[in-house]
Amino acid sequence: MSTFYDEIGGMETIAAIVDRFYAGVADDEVLRPMYPEEDLGPAAERFTLFLAQYWGGPGTYSETRGHPRLRMRHAPFPVDPNAAVHWLKHFRDGLDSVDLTPEQDAQFWDYVTHAAQFMVNTPES
């Protein structure tokens, strides 16, 4: 049975989305300070593996990092509604950089918009 991961082009497509996303994060005054590592490469790799697993690809993320526990992993960082808007802007750029059908794009966008709201842990400052 084909998964959404397979349908959108697998790891190559997800990596392209994430690469474009982090290209935006690298220069973002709101988001960049949330990444303590000087090199965003490890964060991009983790995010790529997470999204691949979420959409039905290999389980490498859980094999190497355990359960995603997204809110717990992001708890040290103040994620306010403005940060969610910035995050979504860069993710939108990532989705726009690949060739998804309108239905695939809508499914991916629906997930990330809900995820961005879920990650907010700090009221608007």
C-alpha positions in Angstrom: 0.0 0.0 0.0 1.3 3.4 -1.0 1.8 6.0 1.7 1.6 9.8 1.5 5.4 9.8 1.8 5.6 7.6 -1.3 3.0 9.6 -3.2 4.8 13.0 -2.7 8.2 11.6 -3.8 9.7 10.3 -0.6 12.8 11.5 1.1 13.9 13.7 -1.8 10.7 15.8 -1.7 10.7 16.1 2.1 14.4 17.0 2.2 13.8 19.7 -0.5 10.9 21.2 1.6 13.0 21.2 4.8 16.1 22.6 3.0 14.0 25.6 1.8 12.4 26.0 5.2 15.8 26.2 7.0 17.2 28.6 4.3 14.4 31.0 5.6 15.0 30.2 9.2 18.7 31.0 8.9 18.0 34.7 8.4 14.8 35.0 10.5 15.3 37.3 13.5 12.5 35.6 15.4 13.2 31.9 14.7 17.0 31.7 14.4 17.7 32.4 18.1 15.7 29.3 18.9 18.3 27.1 17.3 21.3 27.0 19.7 23.5 25.1 17.2 25.6 27.3 14.9 25.0 24.8 12.1 21.3 24.3 11.2 22.2 21.0 9.4 21.6 18.7 12.4 18.2 20.4 13.0 17.3 20.0 9.3 18.2 16.3 9.4 16.1 15.7 12.5 13.1 17.6 10.9 13.5 15.7 7.6 13.5 12.3 9.4 10.6 13.3 11.6 8.4 14.4 8.6 9.4 11.3 6.6 8.4 9.0 9.5 5.2 11.0 10.1 4.0 10.6 6.5 4.8 6.9 6.3 8.4 6.7 5.4 11.2 5.0 7.3 11.1 5.0 11.1 14.7 6.3 11.4 13.6 9.3 13.6 12.2 7.1 16.3 15.0 4.6 16.0 17.6 7.3 16.7 15.7 9.8 18.9 12.8 7.8 20.5 9.2 9.1 20.6 8.9 12.6 19.0 7.5 14.3 22.2 7.3 17.5 20.2 6.0 19.8 22.9 8.5 18.5 25.4 11.4 19.0 23.0 10.4 22.5 22.2 9.4 23.5 25.8 12.8 25.3 26.5 12.0 27.7 23.7 9.4 30.5 24.0 7.1 29.8 21.0 4.6 32.6 20.8 1.9 33.1 18.1 4.3 35.4 16.2 7.0 32.6 16.0 4.3 30.3 14.7 3.5 32.8 11.9 7.2 33.0 11.0 7.5 29.2 11.1 4.6 28.8 8.8 5.9 31.4 6.3 9.1 29.5 5.9 7.2 26.1 5.7 4.9 27.6 3.0 8.0 28.6 1.0 9.2 25.0 1.4 6.0 23.6 0.1 5.9 26.0 -2.7 9.4 24.9 -3.8 8.3 21.3 -4.6 5.9 19.9 -7.1 2.9 18.7 -5.1 -0.7 18.3 -6.4 -3.1 20.8 -4.8 -4.6 17.9 -2.7 -1.1 16.9 -1.4 -0.2 20.5 -0.7 -3.5 21.0 1.2 -3.0 17.8 3.3 0.6 18.8 4.2 -0.4 22.4 4.9 -3.3 21.3 7.1 -0.9 19.2 9.2 1.7 21.9 9.6 -0.8 24.7 10.4 -2.2 22.5 13.2 1.3 21.6 14.4 2.4 25.2 14.5 -0.6 26.1 16.7 0.0 23.1 18.9 3.6 24.2 19.6 2.7 27.6 20.9 3.7 27.6 24.6 4.0 31.4 25.3 1.3 34.0 25.0 1.8 36.9 22.6 4.4 39.2 24.1 
